């Protein structure tokens, strides 16, 4: 059961990271998701900048300790992605690309909202 919880936390971590980066694009179709994405992105930014603890990292590290595996010393992203998905020396670049993707998705949400407001005014 402990291993199952750890693996579930790992899968949720990947889903969380995917939502942080691409969730703003979902808000193009479902505008109410923007506020959820804003909160999730703010929390992720706090984890990176302020070094807030991540609940999922805690669960996964607990599972790793209980099952005799090495813990993730530097966190989920460093353990699973840095050095595998991109070279370690490009960590800042990868963060900037993710931030740019989030900004682009939010710009799209803003543009869609402006178009919707404009179309509502011209119908009346």
C-alpha positions in Angstrom: 0.0 0.0 0.0 2.9 2.4 0.8 4.4 1.9 -2.6 1.0 2.4 -4.2 0.6 5.8 -2.4 4.1 6.8 -3.6 3.4 5.9 -7.2 0.1 7.7 -7.0 1.8 10.8 -5.7 4.3 10.6 -8.6 1.5 10.3 -11.2 -0.3 13.2 -9.5 2.9 15.2 -9.6 3.2 14.8 -13.3 -0.4 15.8 -13.7 0.1 18.8 -11.5 3.1 19.9 -13.5 1.2 19.4 -16.7 -1.6 21.5 -15.4 0.7 24.2 -14.2 2.3 24.5 -17.7 -0.7 23.9 -20.0 -3.8 24.4 -17.7 -4.2 28.0 -18.9 -5.0 26.7 -22.4 -7.9 24.7 -20.9 -9.3 28.0 -19.7 -9.7 29.1 -23.3 -12.6 26.7 -23.5 -13.6 26.7 -19.8 -13.1 30.3 -18.6 -13.8 29.4 -14.9 -10.7 27.2 -14.9 -8.6 30.3 -15.2 -9.0 31.0 -11.5 -8.1 27.4 -10.6 -5.1 27.6 -12.8 -4.1 31.0 -11.3 -4.1 29.4 -7.8 -2.2 26.3 -9.0 0.4 28.4 -10.9 0.8 30.7 -7.9 1.4 27.7 -5.6 3.9 26.2 -8.0 5.7 29.6 -8.2 5.9 29.6 -4.4 7.4 26.2 -4.4 10.1 27.3 -6.8 10.8 30.8 -5.5 9.9 30.8 -1.8 10.7 27.1 -1.3 7.3 26.2 0.0 6.9 22.5 0.8 5.1 20.4 -1.7 2.6 18.0 -0.3 3.1 15.5 -3.1 6.9 15.5 -2.6 6.3 14.8 1.0 4.1 11.9 0.3 6.4 10.4 -2.3 9.5 10.8 -0.1 7.6 9.2 2.8 6.8 6.3 0.5 10.4 6.1 -0.7 11.7 5.9 2.9 9.1 3.3 3.9 10.0 1.1 1.0 13.8 1.5 1.2 14.3 3.7 -1.8 16.3 6.9 -2.1 14.4 10.1 -1.3 14.2 13.0 -3.7 16.7 15.3 -2.1 16.1 18.3 -4.4 12.5 17.7 -5.2 10.4 16.2 -7.9 11.5 18.2 -10.9 15.2 17.8 -10.2 14.7 14.0 -9.6 12.6 13.2 -12.6 13.2 15.9 -15.2 16.5 17.8 -14.7 19.2 16.1 -16.6 16.7 13.8 -18.4 14.3 16.1 -20.2 16.8 19.0 -20.4 20.4 19.4 -19.3 21.0 20.6 -15.7 22.7 23.8 -17.0 19.4 24.8 -18.7 17.2 24.8 -15.6 16.7 28.5 -15.8 15.9 28.3 -19.5 13.3 25.5 -18.9 11.7 27.6 -16.2 11.5 30.6 -18.5 9.9 28.5 -21.2 7.3 27.2 -18.8 6.6 30.7 -17.5 6.3 31.9 -21.2 3.9 29.1 -21.9 1.7 30.1 -18.9 1.9 33.8 -19.9 0.9 32.9 -23.5 -2.1 30.8 -22.2 -3.2 33.7 -20.0 -2.9 36.2 -22.9 -5.1 33.9 -24.9 -7.7 33.8 -22.0 -7.5 37.6 -21.9 -8.0 37.9 -25.7 -10.9 35.5 -25.7 -12.5 37.5 -22.8 -12.1 40.8 -24.7 -13.7 39.3 -27.8 -16.6 37.9 -25.8 -17.2 41.3 -24.2 -17.0 43.0 -27.5 -19.4 40.6 -29.1 -21.9 41.0 -26.2 -21.8 44.8 -26.6 -22.4 44.7 -30.4 -25.4 42.3 -30.0 -27.4 44.7 -27.9 
